[in-house]
């Protein structure tokens, strides 16, 4: 799969306004769910932006909620987009939750 993911602990209070009800999972949701099986249990999409899609998932081993941001395939092939995505992931990982 051509996606790059960034995972960080999920803060439900901050993200509660971004929850979207998923009634029919999209093909990209199902593909990501299959790719993460055994490590994360993908629950729902939280939001979309210029640099990707953010999902709520459950870390199976640590038994905690996490947010997973996915860089779309069309951006994953762009070096500048990948670098920006990684910079944002590093900054987000440094935040205290």
N, C-alpha and C positions, 0 to 999 in steps of 0.2 A: 504494500500500500504506500502511496506517495505522501502521506501526511506526516507532519512533525507535531509532536504533542508537548505541552508544558503542563505539569501537574503541580498544584499547591493546595494546602489545606483550605477547605471551604468554610466561609463565614456566612451562615444562613441568615443572620440579621441583615447584613448588607445586601445580600443577593435576593432577598425575598421579593423585592419589587420587580425583579427580572424574570421570575419564574414564568414559563409558558407551559400550558397544558399540551401534552403530546398525545393526540388521539390516534394518529396513524404515523408511526415512525417513518422517516424518510430513508431512502436507500443509503445515504451517507451515514445516518445514525446506525443503521443495521450493520454496515460494513465496519464502522469503528467499534461497535459492540462486539462483533466477532473477533476483531484484532486484539481487543483488550481482555477477552475472556480469560478467566483464571487469575487475573491481576486486579481488574476493576470491573465493577458492575455498573454499566452506564444506565442512568436513570431518566434524564430528560435534558433537552436543550435549554440553556439559560438565556442565551442571546447571541446575536451576530453583529459583526463589525467589519471594517475594512481589512483587518488582518486575520479574520477567521471566525470560528464558531466556538462558543464556550458551552460545555456540558457539565451537568452535575453527575458525579459518579461516586461509587463507594469503593474505597480501597479494601479489598477482600482480606488481605493479611493484617492490616493495622486496624480494621473495623472502624473507619472514619470516613466522613464525607470529604470529597476533594472536588475542585473545579479543574476541568481539563480543557485547555484551549488547543484547537486544531488549526494548523495552517493549511488552507486548501491546496490541492494538488497543483493548480495553475500558478500559485505563488511559490510553492515549494521548489519549482524549477528556476526561480529567479534568485540569484545570489544576494542581491540587495535586500529583497524581501525576507529571505532566510536570516540574514544578519540582523535586520530590524526585529524580527520575531524573537530571536535569541536574546537580544539586548533587553527587550521588554520582559521576557521570561526571567532573566537574571535580576532585573529591578523588582519584579513582583515577588520573586523568591526571597528577596531581602526585606520585604515588608513584615512587620510584626502583626500577627492576627490574634 
